[in-house]
Amino acid sequence: MNILITGASGLLGRSLFKRLTANPAFDVTGTAFSRAGNELRQLDLTDFGQVRGQLQELRPQLVIHCAAERWPDRCAEQPDAAWALNVDSSAQLARLCNDSGAQLAYISTDYVFDGSAPPYSVDDTTNPINFYGRSKLAGENAVLANGNHWVLRVPWLFGPVLELGESGVTALLDTVRNRVPTSLDDWAIRYPTSTEDIAAVLEQSAAKIAAGEEFSGIYHWSASTACTRYGLAKLVAEACDLPADHLSGDQSPQYGEPRPHNCRLDRSRLEKMGISADEPLRQQLERYLRPFLDR
């Protein structure tokens, strides 16, 4: 199967590109914008002529759309740029994929829900409460309206990083080891999920598509460990053998952009198809963070 990955230099894209290129069943092309080069082609998703040309040249059967503006506060600060990437370019990519015979898999977020009634199934009513969630929901709708495409919603992601600040999860290592008294959100319940697990889910999905199984509509995947930001910081400390007595929990955190309380995703639709990926959180934290302990 011929697969094209957008955003292959990003947090999820890197894990996905690494995993799929290691699979001899797939012929994989990764694209990036500002960090193109080496193995990755340069692609400006807002240049629709360039996108059309790449699709015509490469003829992918599946395009996995990882490129997005994924930071809620940055989306609110730069709404036009976030909407252009998360919605407008996604809609056009879906149309161009449809024209070229490719299926598009759009990576979305649990923030399309308001967090008031978890767990959320793929059929539950959406109600995003911040701009990021609204932009991703609009992207979903645009993609599904422009061809036989599908959506994978995922929660808070972390994984192998080039620098700790690439993910709010790995960034907690600096919070832990700085030893400055810090109060952290102990209200919003999150389900930190490894990009390597999501890559495994997408690899299994692509294999099923290559074998003739139909994918359409909306799917969910999430890790199963629930924690607040404060609880996760304590797990980071345990995984790295560091003290956490300088940290405290805040039951009434203040955000620049509102956050939902609990957007737990029901992943049973994929599980019923035989798809699985669930490495323990503690094991993942140790693997991703220990290389940074001596830096």
Secondary structure, 3 states (H helix, E strand, C coil): CEEEEECCCCHHHHHHHHHHHCCCCCEEEEEECCCCECCEEECCCCCHHHHHHHHHHHCCCEEEECCCCCCHHHHHHCHHHHHHHHHHHHHHHHHHHHHHCCEEEEEEEHHHCCCCCCCECCCCCCCCCCHHHHHHHHHHHHHHCCCCCEEEEECCEECCCCCHHHCCCCCHHHHHHCCCCEEEECCCEECCEEHHHHHHHHHHHHHHHHCCCCCCEEEECCCCCCECHHHHHHHHHHHCCCCCCCEEEECCCCCCCCCCCECCECCHHHHCCCCCCCCCHHHHHHHHHHHHCCC
